[in-house]
Amino acid sequence: MPPVHSSPFYRMENPAILSFLRHSTTPGEKRTKSIGGLLKMFKLFPMLTSGCKMVALLGRPRKPLLKDNATTGTIFGYRKGRVSLAIQEDPHCMPIFVIELPIHSSAFHKEMSSDVVRIALESETKTHKKKLLEEFVWAVYCNGRKIGYCIRRKQMSEDELHVMQHLRGVSMGAGVLPCPSEKETADGELTYIRARFERVVGSKDSEALYMINPDGAAGPELSIFFVRAN
């Protein structure tokens, strides 16, 4: 990972985000280096038709990939639409957090081709009566650039339920899912990337997810930060 002073987030003034970035550069976080080979599989989207094929391509690991306390994160969306983020404590459970990010799939895939992808969601709510992930309105940053605002969903849409149901048996992978309707021709293919993340709680106002690398290979990193304004 590049040093903190070279990170695009270093220009952000929120001290909670900066503290997470410092955390991510410590030696103890080497195990959270993200899935370089997995992210490169985005190039294979047209070749894949299900998560099962992607898992097969990853091959058999030499040691267990998953940690008991790992969190599952899924980023998905139609090629001509926006991407959504779903966080689950377990792939077989309903998500604890679902939100449509203000970034189109094509732009997000372009970001994934870089060495570091950092998404920060900042709640500007001043009250602390809710848990952090229960906040509704979020300002979204991608690699240091503010890309807009989004609202956490109280209930999942039919398309989001469709994705969660099809990926129940997938722990990690990337590929293309069958579309639930005629949207396949209008909005393009329904693509996804699913990975396991180490969840780090800094305080009641800050959390971070660091993608867990299953094979130890160096490569692009994906981190997701949640921060509530003080």
Protein Blocks (a to p, Z undefined) as FASTA:
>chain_A
ZZfklpmklmpmbfklmmmmmmmmpmklmmmpccfklmmmmmmmmmpcbfklmmmmnopa
fbdfbdfkbccddddddfklccdddddfbfkbccfbdcddfbdfklmmmmmmpmbdcddd
ddfbfbfkbcfklpfbdcddeehiafbdcdddfbdcfklmmmmmmmmmpmbdcdddddfb
lklmmnopadddddddddddfblmbccdddddfklpacddddddddddZZ
